[in-house]
Amino acid sequence: MRSSIYLNAYYGFEKASPKKGSISSLTKRSYIPSVWSYFANKVGLNAILKDGYRIVKNNEEAILKNIEACKEICAILQTSLGPKCMNKLIINHINKKIVSSDCITILKDLDINHPVVNILKKLSETMNYEYGDFTNYVFTITTEMLDKASFLIEQGFNINDILRGFLLGYNEIERVFPELIAWELENVYDENEIKKVIRSVMITKNLSNNYDIIIDLVAKCVSTLMPEKIENFDVDNIRVSKLNGGNLVDSHFLMGMVLAKETNGIVKKKENANVIILNCGLEAATTETKGTVLLHNAQELLNFTKGEEEQMKKIIESIKEQGVDVIIVNGAISDIAQHFCDANDIMTLKITSKYETLRLSKLLNISSLVKLAVPKPEEIGTASSIYVSEIASKKVTVVNSKNKKVGTIILRGATHNLLDEVERCVHDGINSVKNAIKSNSFLYGGGCVEIQLCERLKKYARELKGVDNYSVKIFAESFHVIPRILATNCGYNFTDVINELTNEHNKGNTEACVNVNKYTHITSAKDNHIYDNYKCKKYAIDLAIDAVQTILKIDQIILAKPSGGPKPRDKNPDYDDAF
């Protein structure tokens, strides 16, 4: 009798209960509310998973929603592609304002919540990590391939048929891509050759009409610092120092590492100097725990101070006896230590950034000292010169090494946002040289290669039959997105531009590309030195195909309930919504 009551109570059956106050009656009351409420309103996966899960089950609906989310972000980035790009003003969570047309900079400050769009964001980050360029290209071309796939899905094509057609087109690209190589870099020490490499990359940033000056600076810097073994070329050997004020025309190149501050003491110049780097403060040692010193009279106080001075004097003199001329400190410098350094003709330089300390250690080929002590011979580096110079009323310190060539490009500009954008432009140019060392083969840019790929894929599609024919043809049209965006950003009618380019390429003019500077729609990529690195573009297409396969294979989205966290901060009362 008791067991049957338990079962009936568990499943919620109504049955005559025993007398009031019995054990069975209490058990039934405790079981029915909890279990019955658990199964009352939940069916399927919602009854299995915890509260808060959201599931999109429909195969096509999930894929199309993913593609639509990617297109929303791509619409933001498309206007920032090419020489006639537009800037984005981003105000991040700490109210910092960033003005940039750089894709990876925009994506970093966008807090994207959609998991599939984050796949494309990681794609751009991978491209930036590997080659430092083509971040917007890979995002745009991937989104366009997904858009073409969504068109085929709406037409009733199966996902596997679409992927098979796309992979057939990709295999054909791998076959014909080496045939499109137009130029090879031969002499990396020639400034004119380097300008051809970096020009197409650097003109994509909004530098008004001064990009020729920056291109000349980067070309001069790279050709000067290029080592005998070009494989040893290091991007970190080219430093960028930004000084607010003046104009981009005032930017120039200096040999050595430039630090935007002057030395601390009275010594301002040293030739053939022995240098040590301290990764601690130049001050008297203190205990890690709190201590108490009991002083009974004034004489004991004087003796205590005098003992500290004598100890510091002894350390500085011992360092001087080792032949040290310069002490670079990543920490505080006490007044008494600075006094004895000046008395012993030792230059002191305080650096607050640990990254600058690491770069100086790399430049001088020494390791930094973790505590103030007499250095060993292997802990002392040599600099050909360290001196203080003045650039536009700003004191800077220039460090030249004997063993390693390091150069600094001094950038001048009216605003910090402009200087940040020029710095990104310089880094893109330097990375393009590094990529040219890895692979010296180049393709025509400006949408030229994309038109060639589209026409060759359409020709290949005619050899196929059935679904594959149509899928490859649609896949080929996805490459029209690059000349289309370039033409749209220039204010042209993109349909006319693509038709003109296609006609020129069909006539045999494989150099025709989008013209961004004059009234005619097309120009010669060869005459204007518009080139794209072969390996970079090939890698971008490889990543795009991998991402398309990954995203199209996602048929369900399962979102868990976000974990709890701190309460979000209140809205800034000074923030202007209208702006």
NUKOLRO-421054 format. One record per residue (C-alpha): residue number from 1; residue in three letters; x, y, z. Coordinates in nm, 3 decimals, decimal comma. Last residue first. Example, Ala and Ser with C-alpha at 12.3 -4.5 7.8 and 13.67 -1.06 7.14 Angstrom:
2
PT   num   residu      east     north        up
PT     2      SER     1,367    -0,106     0,714
PT     1      ALA     1,230    -0,450     0,780
END
This chain:
579
PT   num   residu      east     north        up
PT   579      PHE     2,648     6,226    -3,163
PT   578      ALA     2,275     6,207    -3,084
PT   577      ASP     2,343     5,977    -2,790
PT   576      ASP     2,576     6,230    -2,625
PT   575      TYR     2,760     6,071    -2,333
PT   574      ASP     2,800     6,310    -2,037
PT   573      PRO     2,572     6,103    -1,808
PT   572      ASN     2,787     5,792    -1,866
PT   571      LYS     2,553     5,495    -1,832
PT   570      ASP     2,581     5,304    -1,508
PT   569      ARG     2,834     5,024    -1,479
PT   568      PRO     2,730     4,668    -1,544
PT   567      LYS     2,654     4,457    -1,232
PT   566      PRO     2,925     4,203    -1,175
PT   565      GLY     2,887     3,858    -1,328
PT   564      GLY     2,644     3,575    -1,380
PT   563      SER     2,704     3,321    -1,653
PT   562      PRO     2,531     3,363    -1,985
PT   561      LYS     2,258     3,103    -2,049
PT   560      ALA     2,381     2,853    -2,302
PT   559      LEU     2,340     2,898    -2,676
PT   558      ILE     2,293     2,598    -2,905
PT   557      ILE     2,309     2,682    -3,277
PT   556      GLN     2,220     2,406    -3,518
PT   555      ASP     2,308     2,330    -3,881
PT   554      ILE     2,672     2,444    -3,882
PT   553      LYS     2,832     2,282    -4,190
PT   552      LEU     2,801     2,604    -4,390
PT   551      ILE     3,014     2,784    -4,131
PT   550      THR     3,308     2,541    -4,133
PT   549      GLN     3,320     2,495    -4,511
PT   548      VAL     3,307     2,872    -4,563
PT   547      ALA     3,586     2,922    -4,305
PT   546      ASP     3,817     2,676    -4,481
PT   545      ILE     3,747     2,839    -4,819
PT   544      ALA     3,822     3,186    -4,680
PT   543      LEU     4,145     3,071    -4,514
PT   542      ASP     4,275     2,932    -4,844
PT   541      ILE     4,169     3,251    -5,026
PT   540      ALA     4,367     3,461    -4,776
PT   539      TYR     4,670     3,229    -4,805
PT   538      LYS     4,674     3,271    -5,184
PT   537      LYS     4,649     3,649    -5,148
PT   536      CYS     4,938     3,661    -4,903
PT   535      LYS     5,155     3,419    -5,105
PT   534      TYR     5,120     3,614    -5,428
PT   533      ASN     5,187     3,958    -5,279
PT   532      ASP     4,967     4,220    -5,436
PT   531      TYR     5,089     4,470    -5,697
PT   530      ILE     4,985     4,811    -5,830
PT   529      HIS     5,298     4,957    -5,991
PT   528      ASN     5,103     5,226    -6,185
PT   527      ASP     5,226     5,110    -6,527
PT   526      LYS     5,176     4,743    -6,442
PT   525      ALA     4,828     4,786    -6,293
PT   524      SER     4,712     4,958    -6,612
PT   523      THR     4,400     5,172    -6,578
PT   522      ILE     4,022     5,141    -6,558
PT   521      HIS     3,728     5,368    -6,477
PT   520      THR     3,855     5,681    -6,647
PT   519      TYR     3,811     5,999    -6,445
PT   518      LYS     4,138     5,970    -6,257
PT   517      ASN     4,272     5,852    -5,921
PT   516      VAL     4,101     5,525    -5,828
PT   515      ASN     4,146     5,329    -6,152
PT   514      VAL     4,018     4,971    -6,123
PT   513      CYS     4,241     4,717    -6,298
PT   512      ALA     4,349     4,622    -6,650
PT   511      GLU     4,683     4,437    -6,670
PT   510      THR     4,540     4,122    -6,831
PT   509      ASN     4,461     4,306    -7,156
PT   508      GLY     4,383     3,996    -7,364
PT   507      LYS     4,055     4,109    -7,521
PT   506      ASN     3,864     3,904    -7,263
PT   505      HIS     4,050     4,097    -6,994
PT   504      GLU     3,942     4,429    -7,141
PT   503      ASN     3,578     4,319    -7,174
PT   502      THR     3,570     4,193    -6,814
PT   501      LEU     3,719     4,519    -6,685
PT   500      GLU     3,464     4,726    -6,876
PT   499      ASN     3,173     4,514    -6,751
PT   498      ILE     3,303     4,532    -6,393
PT   497      VAL     3,334     4,911    -6,412
PT   496      ASP     2,991     4,961    -6,568
PT   495      THR     2,824     4,748    -6,299
PT   494      PHE     3,021     4,924    -6,025
PT   493      ASN     2,885     5,267    -6,114
PT   492      TYR     3,171     5,479    -5,986
PT   491      GLY     3,189     5,676    -5,661
PT   490      CYS     3,544     5,567    -5,574
PT   489      ASN     3,412     5,355    -5,284
PT   488      THR     3,171     5,186    -5,527
PT   487      ALA     3,450     5,101    -5,774
PT   486      LEU     3,673     4,947    -5,507
PT   485      ILE     3,374     4,760    -5,362
PT   484      ARG     3,279     4,612    -5,701
PT   483      PRO     3,641     4,535    -5,791
PT   482      ILE     3,664     4,325    -5,471
PT   481      VAL     3,313     4,170    -5,478
PT   480      HIS     3,358     4,028    -5,828
PT   479      PHE     3,536     3,732    -5,669
PT   478      SER     3,196     3,591    -5,556
PT   477      GLU     3,099     3,551    -5,922
PT   476      ALA     3,328     3,248    -5,955
PT   475      PHE     3,141     3,063    -5,677
PT   474      ILE     2,813     3,118    -5,867
PT   473      LYS     2,967     2,961    -6,178
PT   472      VAL     3,115     2,676    -5,973
PT   471      SER     2,774     2,600    -5,822
PT   470      TYR     2,593     2,613    -6,159
PT   469      ASN     2,827     2,367    -6,333
PT   468      ASP     2,845     2,141    -6,027
PT   467      VAL     2,464     2,107    -6,023
PT   466      GLY     2,448     1,959    -6,370
PT   465      LYS     2,750     1,937    -6,595
PT   464      LEU     3,108     2,056    -6,589
PT   463      GLU     3,325     2,181    -6,878
PT   462      ARG     3,138     2,511    -6,885
PT   461      ALA     3,238     2,562    -6,521
PT   460      TYR     3,606     2,578    -6,623
PT   459      LYS     3,539     2,881    -6,843
PT   458      LYS     3,346     3,040    -6,558
PT   457      LEU     3,639     2,969    -6,328
PT   456      ARG     3,881     3,132    -6,571
PT   455      GLU     3,665     3,443    -6,602
PT   454      CYS     3,624     3,482    -6,225
PT   453      LEU     3,993     3,422    -6,156
PT   452      GLN     4,096     3,687    -6,409
PT   451      ILE     3,848     3,939    -6,269
PT   450      GLU     3,984     3,872    -5,917
PT   449      VAL     4,341     3,911    -6,038
PT   448      CYS     4,274     4,262    -6,172
PT   447      GLY     4,077     4,388    -5,872
PT   446      GLY     4,328     4,666    -5,797
PT   445      GLY     4,625     4,431    -5,778
PT   444      TYR     4,847     4,252    -6,033
PT   443      LEU     5,020     3,955    -5,877
PT   442      PHE     5,358     3,938    -5,706
PT   441      SER     5,630     3,678    -5,647
PT   440      ASN     5,913     3,755    -5,401
PT   439      SER     5,787     3,513    -5,135
PT   438      LYS     5,935     3,513    -4,786
PT   437      ILE     6,136     3,829    -4,852
PT   436      ALA     5,827     3,990    -5,006
PT   435      ASN     5,633     3,909    -4,688
PT   434      LYS     5,892     4,099    -4,483
PT   433      VAL     5,863     4,390    -4,725
PT   432      SER     5,483     4,383    -4,687
PT   431      ASN     5,529     4,381    -4,310
PT   430      ILE     5,727     4,706    -4,331
PT   429      GLY     5,449     4,871    -4,535
PT   428      ASP     5,176     4,754    -4,300
PT   427      HIS     5,378     4,881    -4,002
PT   426      VAL     5,411     5,222    -4,168
PT   425      CYS     5,034     5,244    -4,231
PT   424      ARG     4,961     5,146    -3,871
PT   423      GLU     5,191     5,428    -3,759
PT   422      VAL     5,018     5,667    -3,998
PT   421      GLU     4,683     5,577    -3,840
PT   420      ASP     4,815     5,633    -3,488
PT   419      LEU     4,967     5,966    -3,591
PT   418      LEU     4,636     6,080    -3,739
PT   417      ASN     4,449     5,983    -3,422
PT   416      HIS     4,704     6,169    -3,208
PT   415      THR     4,641     6,491    -3,397
PT   414      ALA     4,850     6,748    -3,588
PT   413      GLY     5,120     6,517    -3,713
PT   412      ARG     5,489     6,436    -3,694
PT   411      LEU     5,635     6,086    -3,729
PT   410      ILE     5,999     6,014    -3,645
PT   409      ILE     6,101     5,690    -3,818
PT   408      THR     6,360     5,509    -3,609
PT   407      GLY     6,647     5,290    -3,724
PT   406      VAL     6,830     4,998    -3,570
PT   405      LYS     7,144     4,835    -3,705
PT   404      LYS     7,305     4,591    -3,466
PT   403      ASN     7,654     4,536    -3,331
PT   402      LYS     7,772     4,888    -3,258
PT   401      SER     7,443     5,017    -3,117
PT   400      ASN     7,305     5,369    -3,144
PT   399      VAL     7,077     5,516    -2,874
PT   398      VAL     6,903     5,851    -2,939
PT   397      THR     6,743     6,036    -2,648
PT   396      VAL     6,461     6,283    -2,719
PT   395      LYS     6,387     6,638    -2,602
PT   394      LYS     6,083     6,794    -2,770
PT   393      SER     6,100     7,153    -2,891
PT   392      ALA     6,047     7,034    -3,250
PT   391      ILE     6,311     6,762    -3,228
PT   390      GLU     6,587     6,817    -2,972
PT   389      SER     6,870     6,569    -2,927
PT   388      VAL     7,014     6,386    -2,627
PT   387      TYR     7,301     6,145    -2,688
PT   386      ILE     7,399     5,781    -2,671
PT   385      SER     7,673     5,665    -2,907
PT   384      SER     7,849     5,350    -3,030
PT   383      ALA     7,676     5,147    -2,761
PT   382      THR     7,841     4,860    -2,577
PT   381      GLY     7,682     4,614    -2,336
PT   380      ILE     7,779     4,512    -1,984
PT   379      GLU     7,626     4,196    -1,834
PT   378      GLU     7,899     3,971    -1,979
PT   377      PRO     8,163     4,166    -1,781
PT   376      LYS     7,979     4,109    -1,449
PT   375      PRO     7,782     4,393    -1,297
PT   374      VAL     7,833     4,533    -0,944
PT   373      ALA     7,494     4,521    -0,774
PT   372      LEU     7,147     4,678    -0,789
PT   371      LYS     6,901     4,394    -0,843
PT   370      VAL     6,727     4,228    -1,137
PT   369      LEU     7,004     4,310    -1,384
PT   368      SER     6,901     4,326    -1,751
PT   367      SER     7,043     4,087    -2,008
PT   366      ILE     7,274     4,203    -2,285
PT   365      ASN     7,267     4,217    -2,666
PT   364      LEU     7,267     4,599    -2,682
PT   363      LEU     6,964     4,608    -2,913
PT   362      LYS     6,793     4,312    -2,746
PT   361      SER     6,836     4,468    -2,403
PT   360      LEU     6,709     4,798    -2,546
PT   359      ARG     6,404     4,621    -2,686
PT   358      LEU     6,336     4,454    -2,351
PT   357      THR     6,358     4,787    -2,170
PT   356      GLU     6,125     4,946    -2,424
PT   355      TYR     5,877     4,668    -2,351
PT   354      LYS     5,912     4,722    -1,974
PT   353      SER     5,796     5,081    -2,022
PT   352      THR     5,892     5,333    -1,752
PT   351      ILE     6,243     5,413    -1,875
PT   350      LYS     6,487     5,624    -1,669
PT   349      LEU     6,820     5,716    -1,827
PT   348      THR     7,135     5,781    -1,625
PT   347      MET     7,468     5,901    -1,765
PT   346      ILE     7,771     5,839    -1,543
PT   345      ASP     8,028     6,118    -1,493
PT   344      ASN     8,126     5,997    -1,142
PT   343      ALA     7,981     6,305    -0,967
PT   342      ASP     7,670     6,284    -1,185
PT   341      CYS     7,618     5,920    -1,080
PT   340      PHE     7,680     6,015    -0,714
PT   339      HIS     7,407     6,279    -0,724
PT   338      GLN     7,162     6,055    -0,913
PT   337      ALA     7,198     5,789    -0,641
PT   336      ILE     7,130     6,050    -0,370
PT   335      ASP     6,824     6,176    -0,554
PT   334      SER     6,674     5,829    -0,594
PT   333      ILE     6,615     5,680    -0,939
PT   332      ALA     6,290     5,486    -0,974
PT   331      GLY     6,235     5,193    -1,208
PT   330      ASN     6,341     5,052    -1,543
PT   329      VAL     6,688     5,205    -1,522
PT   328      ILE     6,943     5,255    -1,800
PT   327      ILE     7,291     5,315    -1,654
PT   326      VAL     7,553     5,466    -1,886
PT   325      ASP     7,933     5,492    -1,862
PT   324      VAL     8,024     5,158    -1,701
PT   323      GLY     8,399     5,091    -1,689
PT   322      GLN     8,393     4,828    -1,413
PT   321      GLU     8,538     5,091    -1,177
PT   320      LYS     8,227     5,303    -1,239
PT   319      ILE     8,005     5,023    -1,102
PT   318      SER     8,222     5,005    -0,788
PT   317      GLU     8,196     5,383    -0,752
PT   316      ILE     7,817     5,365    -0,775
PT   315      ILE     7,798     5,088    -0,514
PT   314      LYS     8,034     5,263    -0,267
PT   313      LYS     7,848     5,592    -0,297
PT   312      MET     7,516     5,415    -0,230
PT   311      GLN     7,656     5,253     0,088
PT   310      GLU     7,812     5,576     0,207
PT   309      GLU     7,485     5,760     0,159
PT   308      GLU     7,288     5,500     0,357
PT   307      GLY     7,545     5,518     0,639
PT   306      LYS     7,522     5,897     0,644
PT   305      THR     7,145     5,882     0,683
PT   304      PHE     7,174     5,646     0,981
PT   303      ASN     7,460     5,847     1,132
PT   302      LEU     7,258     6,167     1,111
PT   301      LEU     6,958     6,002     1,278
PT   300      GLU     7,181     5,855     1,551
PT   299      GLN     7,320     6,201     1,615
PT   298      ALA     6,970     6,348     1,646
PT   297      ASN     6,877     6,123     1,940
PT   296      HIS     6,723     5,790     2,043
PT   295      LEU     6,646     5,638     1,703
PT   294      LEU     6,443     5,314     1,692
PT   293      VAL     6,422     5,158     1,345
PT   292      THR     6,106     4,966     1,265
PT   291      GLY     6,067     4,720     0,977
PT   290      LYS     5,793     4,638     0,729
PT   289      THR     5,856     4,337     0,510
PT   288      GLU     6,030     4,321     0,174
PT   287      THR     6,326     4,508     0,316
PT   286      THR     6,463     4,809     0,133
PT   285      ALA     6,763     4,850    -0,094
PT   284      ALA     6,886     5,201    -0,158
PT   283      GLU     6,798     5,341    -0,499
PT   282      LEU     6,851     5,281    -0,868
PT   281      GLY     6,522     5,097    -0,908
PT   280      CYS     6,487     4,754    -1,066
PT   279      ASN     6,526     4,599    -1,411
PT   278      LEU     6,866     4,765    -1,438
PT   277      ILE     7,032     4,789    -1,779
PT   276      ILE     7,409     4,829    -1,811
PT   275      VAL     7,592     5,031    -2,075
PT   274      ASN     7,955     5,080    -2,180
PT   273      ALA     7,977     5,388    -2,400
PT   272      ASN     8,159     5,434    -2,726
PT   271      GLU     8,053     5,802    -2,723
PT   270      LYS     7,843     5,953    -2,443
PT   269      LYS     7,622     6,263    -2,444
PT   268      LYS     7,382     6,435    -2,204
PT   267      VAL     7,545     6,404    -1,859
PT   266      ILE     7,363     6,641    -1,622
PT   265      GLY     7,128     6,377    -1,490
PT   264      ASN     6,791     6,233    -1,596
PT   263      THR     6,834     6,168    -1,967
PT   262      GLU     6,580     6,300    -2,214
PT   261      LYS     6,246     6,158    -2,324
PT   260      ALA     6,081     6,025    -2,643
PT   259      LEU     6,326     5,739    -2,689
PT   258      VAL     6,483     5,707    -3,034
PT   257      MET     6,662     5,386    -3,130
PT   256      GLY     6,938     5,445    -3,381
PT   255      MET     6,962     5,589    -3,730
PT   254      LEU     6,711     5,865    -3,786
PT   253      PHE     6,432     5,900    -4,047
PT   252      HIS     6,208     6,201    -4,103
PT   251      SER     5,855     6,337    -4,058
PT   250      ASP     5,818     6,714    -4,117
PT   249      VAL     5,596     6,661    -4,423
PT   248      LEU     5,351     6,478    -4,197
PT   247      ASN     5,287     6,811    -4,029
PT   246      GLY     5,387     6,991    -3,709
PT   245      GLY     5,268     6,875    -3,370
PT   244      ASN     5,250     6,549    -3,176
PT   243      LEU     5,567     6,342    -3,179
PT   242      LYS     5,526     5,974    -3,267
PT   241      SER     5,829     5,743    -3,259
PT   240      VAL     5,832     5,440    -3,489
PT   239      ARG     6,103     5,173    -3,465
PT   238      ILE     6,253     4,966    -3,743
PT   237      ASN     6,471     4,689    -3,600
PT   236      ASP     6,152     4,522    -3,470
PT   235      VAL     6,065     4,416    -3,827
PT   234      ASP     6,370     4,190    -3,835
PT   233      PHE     6,553     4,104    -4,157
PT   232      ASN     6,761     3,793    -4,090
PT   231      GLU     6,639     3,619    -4,409
PT   230      ILE     6,790     3,910    -4,604
PT   229      LYS     7,138     3,790    -4,521
PT   228      GLU     7,343     4,103    -4,577
PT   227      PRO     7,110     4,297    -4,349
PT   226      MET     6,846     4,549    -4,470
PT   225      LEU     6,869     4,856    -4,246
PT   224      THR     6,935     5,116    -4,513
PT   223      SER     6,697     4,968    -4,774
PT   222      VAL     6,421     4,939    -4,515
PT   221      CYS     6,460     5,297    -4,384
PT   220      LYS     6,480     5,453    -4,732
PT   219      ALA     6,169     5,263    -4,846
PT   218      VAL     5,981     5,354    -4,527
PT   217      LEU     6,065     5,724    -4,563
PT   216      ASP     5,982     5,733    -4,935
PT   215      ILE     5,644     5,569    -4,869
PT   214      ILE     5,576     5,822    -4,589
PT   213      ILE     5,647     6,114    -4,823
PT   212      ASP     5,437     5,962    -5,104
PT   211      TYR     5,148     5,921    -4,855
PT   210      ASN     5,117     6,296    -4,813
PT   209      ASN     4,810     6,366    -5,024
PT   208      SER     4,543     6,284    -4,760
PT   207      LEU     4,687     6,007    -4,539
PT   206      ASN     4,375     5,788    -4,537
PT   205      LYS     4,525     5,440    -4,555
PT   204      THR     4,501     5,220    -4,867
PT   203      ILE     4,802     5,401    -5,016
PT   202      MET     5,030     5,198    -4,789
PT   201      VAL     4,968     4,850    -4,926
PT   200      SER     4,984     4,927    -5,298
PT   199      ARG     5,301     5,136    -5,246
PT   198      ILE     5,493     4,886    -5,033
PT   197      VAL     5,625     4,650    -5,301
PT   196      LYS     5,678     4,903    -5,580
PT   195      LYS     5,853     5,131    -5,331
PT   194      ILE     6,089     4,847    -5,243
PT   193      GLU     6,204     4,821    -5,604
PT   192      ASN     6,269     5,196    -5,618
PT   191      GLU     6,465     5,185    -5,292
PT   190      ASP     6,700     4,912    -5,417
PT   189      TYR     6,841     4,689    -5,141
PT   188      VAL     6,565     4,428    -5,184
PT   187      ASN     6,685     4,353    -5,539
PT   186      GLU     6,494     4,094    -5,742
PT   185      LEU     6,124     4,133    -5,663
PT   184      GLU     5,916     3,923    -5,902
PT   183      TRP     5,638     4,040    -6,133
PT   182      ALA     5,317     3,917    -6,300
PT   181      ILE     5,227     3,586    -6,134
PT   180      LEU     4,888     3,483    -6,281
PT   179      GLU     5,003     3,138    -6,398
PT   178      PRO     5,072     3,038    -6,036
PT   177      PHE     4,698     3,081    -5,962
PT   176      VAL     4,572     2,851    -6,240
PT   175      ARG     4,591     2,515    -6,060
PT   174      GLU     4,513     2,632    -5,709
PT   173      ILE     4,217     2,827    -5,850
PT   172      GLU     4,088     2,509    -6,021
PT   171      ASN     4,098     2,328    -5,687
PT   170      TYR     3,900     2,616    -5,534
PT   169      GLY     3,633     2,592    -5,805
PT   168      LEU     3,592     2,219    -5,742
PT   167      LEU     3,578     2,294    -5,369
PT   166      PHE     3,296     2,545    -5,424
PT   165      GLY     3,099     2,292    -5,631
PT   164      ARG     3,138     2,023    -5,367
PT   163      LEU     3,039     2,268    -5,095
PT   162      ILE     2,718     2,360    -5,278
PT   161      ASP     2,629     1,996    -5,342
PT   160      ASN     2,688     1,917    -4,973
PT   159      ILE     2,463     2,203    -4,863
PT   158      ASN     2,175     2,087    -5,085
PT   157      PHE     2,044     2,332    -5,342
PT   156      GLY     1,686     2,462    -5,309
PT   155      GLN     1,720     2,806    -5,470
PT   154      GLU     1,728     2,958    -5,120
PT   153      ILE     2,034     2,744    -5,047
PT   152      LEU     2,199     2,865    -5,371
PT   151      PHE     2,153     3,229    -5,270
PT   150      SER     2,285     3,148    -4,922
PT   149      ALA     2,599     3,002    -5,084
PT   148      LYS     2,651     3,325    -5,279
PT   147      ASP     2,629     3,519    -4,953
PT   146      LEU     2,874     3,279    -4,788
PT   145      MET     3,123     3,338    -5,070
PT   144      GLU     3,072     3,713    -5,025
PT   143      THR     3,134     3,687    -4,651
PT   142      THR     3,459     3,500    -4,711
PT   141      ILE     3,578     3,755    -4,970
PT   140      THR     3,508     4,045    -4,733
PT   139      PHE     3,673     3,901    -4,422
PT   138      VAL     3,980     3,785    -4,619
PT   137      TYR     4,021     4,123    -4,790
PT   136      ASN     3,974     4,324    -4,471
PT   135      THR     4,263     4,141    -4,303
PT   134      PHE     4,481     4,142    -4,618
PT   133      ASP     4,792     4,250    -4,419
PT   132      GLY     5,014     4,169    -4,120
PT   131      TYR     5,125     3,841    -4,280
PT   130      GLU     5,076     3,561    -4,029
PT   129      TYR     4,934     3,747    -3,729
PT   128      ASN     4,716     3,978    -3,939
PT   127      MET     4,578     3,684    -4,135
PT   126      THR     4,508     3,497    -3,812
PT   125      GLU     4,334     3,803    -3,667
PT   124      SER     4,122     3,833    -3,982
PT   123      LEU     4,013     3,469    -3,949
PT   122      LYS     3,950     3,513    -3,578
PT   121      LYS     3,700     3,785    -3,670
PT   120      LEU     3,548     3,552    -3,927
PT   119      ILE     3,493     3,288    -3,658
PT   118      ASN     3,363     3,562    -3,425
PT   117      VAL     3,088     3,623    -3,680
PT   116      VAL     2,981     3,263    -3,620
PT   115      PRO     2,968     3,300    -3,241
PT   114      HIS     2,762     3,625    -3,240
PT   113      ASN     2,863     3,844    -2,945
PT   112      ILE     3,095     4,092    -3,117
PT   111      ASP     3,249     4,355    -2,888
PT   110      LEU     3,382     4,579    -3,166
PT   109      ASP     3,710     4,737    -3,057
PT   108      LYS     3,928     4,459    -3,196
PT   107      LEU     3,725     4,449    -3,517
PT   106      ILE     3,793     4,815    -3,598
PT   105      THR     4,168     4,782    -3,539
PT   104      ILE     4,178     4,462    -3,748
PT   103      CYS     4,005     4,636    -4,038
PT   102      ASP     4,217     4,953    -4,047
PT   101      SER     4,006     5,251    -4,152
PT   100      SER     4,071     5,434    -3,826
PT    99      VAL     3,945     5,695    -3,581
PT    98      ILE     3,952     5,574    -3,220
PT    97      LYS     3,783     5,761    -2,935
PT    96      LYS     3,842     5,629    -2,583
PT    95      ASN     3,527     5,627    -2,370
PT    94      ILE     3,648     5,334    -2,158
PT    93      HIS     3,403     5,096    -2,328
PT    92      ASN     3,511     5,199    -2,678
PT    91      ILE     3,415     5,497    -2,889
PT    90      ILE     3,475     5,405    -3,252
PT    89      LEU     3,491     5,658    -3,535
PT    88      LYS     3,525     5,468    -3,862
PT    87      ASN     3,722     5,600    -4,157
PT    86      MET     3,626     5,579    -4,524
PT    85      CYS     3,820     5,411    -4,804
PT    84      LYS     3,928     5,563    -5,133
PT    83      PRO     4,257     5,371    -5,139
PT    82      GLY     4,090     5,030    -5,086
PT    81      LEU     3,859     4,872    -4,829
PT    80      SER     3,712     5,077    -4,542
PT    79      THR     3,366     5,103    -4,703
PT    78      GLN     3,343     4,724    -4,693
PT    77      LEU     3,408     4,701    -4,317
PT    76      ILE     3,065     4,807    -4,191
PT    75      ALA     2,876     4,601    -4,451
PT    74      CYS     3,096     4,306    -4,350
PT    73      ILE     2,954     4,326    -3,997
PT    72      GLU     2,595     4,292    -4,122
PT    71      LYS     2,690     4,034    -4,385
PT    70      CYS     2,831     3,800    -4,119
PT    69      ALA     2,502     3,814    -3,925
PT    68      GLU     2,305     3,733    -4,243
PT    67      ILE     2,529     3,432    -4,307
PT    66      ASN     2,461     3,295    -3,960
PT    65      LYS     2,087     3,351    -3,997
PT    64      LEU     2,093     3,169    -4,331
PT    63      ILE     2,272     2,872    -4,178
PT    62      ALA     2,035     2,847    -3,882
PT    61      GLU     1,724     2,878    -4,102
PT    60      GLU     1,852     2,615    -4,344
PT    59      ASN     1,897     2,350    -4,076
PT    58      ASN     1,607     2,436    -3,847
PT    57      LYS     1,707     2,374    -3,489
PT    56      VAL     1,793     2,710    -3,335
PT    55      ILE     1,839     2,634    -2,966
PT    54      ARG     1,838     2,868    -2,666
PT    53      TYR     1,946     2,743    -2,323
PT    52      GLY     1,840     2,950    -2,020
PT    51      ASP     1,719     2,677    -1,789
PT    50      LYS     1,928     2,362    -1,785
PT    49      LEU     1,906     2,103    -2,059
PT    48      ILE     1,692     1,791    -2,057
PT    47      ALA     1,334     1,927    -2,047
PT    46      ASN     1,422     2,196    -2,301
PT    45      LEU     1,562     1,925    -2,527
PT    44      GLY     1,218     1,775    -2,584
PT    43      VAL     0,926     1,889    -2,372
PT    42      LYS     0,888     2,131    -2,084
PT    41      ASN     0,572     2,279    -1,932
PT    40      ALA     0,461     2,028    -1,663
PT    39      PHE     0,764     1,804    -1,628
PT    38      TYR     0,949     1,995    -1,353
PT    37      SER     0,626     2,132    -1,198
PT    36      TRP     0,501     1,774    -1,147
PT    35      VAL     0,829     1,668    -0,994
PT    34      SER     0,851     1,951    -0,738
PT    33      PRO     0,481     1,989    -0,642
PT    32      ILE     0,395     1,615    -0,621
PT    31      TYR     0,678     1,478    -0,413
PT    30      SER     0,646     1,663    -0,084
PT    29      ARG     0,264     1,628    -0,054
PT    28      LYS     0,283     1,256    -0,136
PT    27      THR     0,545     1,193     0,131
PT    26      LEU     0,336     1,368     0,397
PT    25      SER     0,033     1,152     0,316
PT    24      SER     0,239     0,834     0,314
PT    23      ILE     0,384     0,908     0,659
PT    22      SER     0,035     0,941     0,815
PT    21      GLY    -0,097     1,272     0,946
PT    20      LYS    -0,433     1,255     0,775
PT    19      LYS    -0,546     0,904     0,705
PT    18      PRO    -0,439     0,735     0,391
PT    17      SER    -0,481     0,890     0,047
PT    16      ALA    -0,738     0,804    -0,217
PT    15      LYS    -0,576     0,840    -0,554
PT    14      GLU    -0,481     1,125    -0,784
PT    13      PHE    -0,188     1,039    -1,006
PT    12      GLY     0,106     1,283    -1,010
PT    11      TYR     0,372     1,047    -1,139
PT    10      TYR     0,574     1,053    -0,817
PT     9      ALA     0,263     1,058    -0,595
PT     8      ASN     0,123     0,750    -0,762
PT     7      LEU     0,453     0,574    -0,722
PT     6      TYR     0,485     0,664    -0,353
PT     5      ILE     0,122     0,567    -0,287
PT     4      SER     0,182     0,230    -0,449
PT     3      SER     0,479     0,172    -0,220
PT     2      ARG     0,275     0,242     0,096
PT     1      MET     0,000     0,000     0,000
END
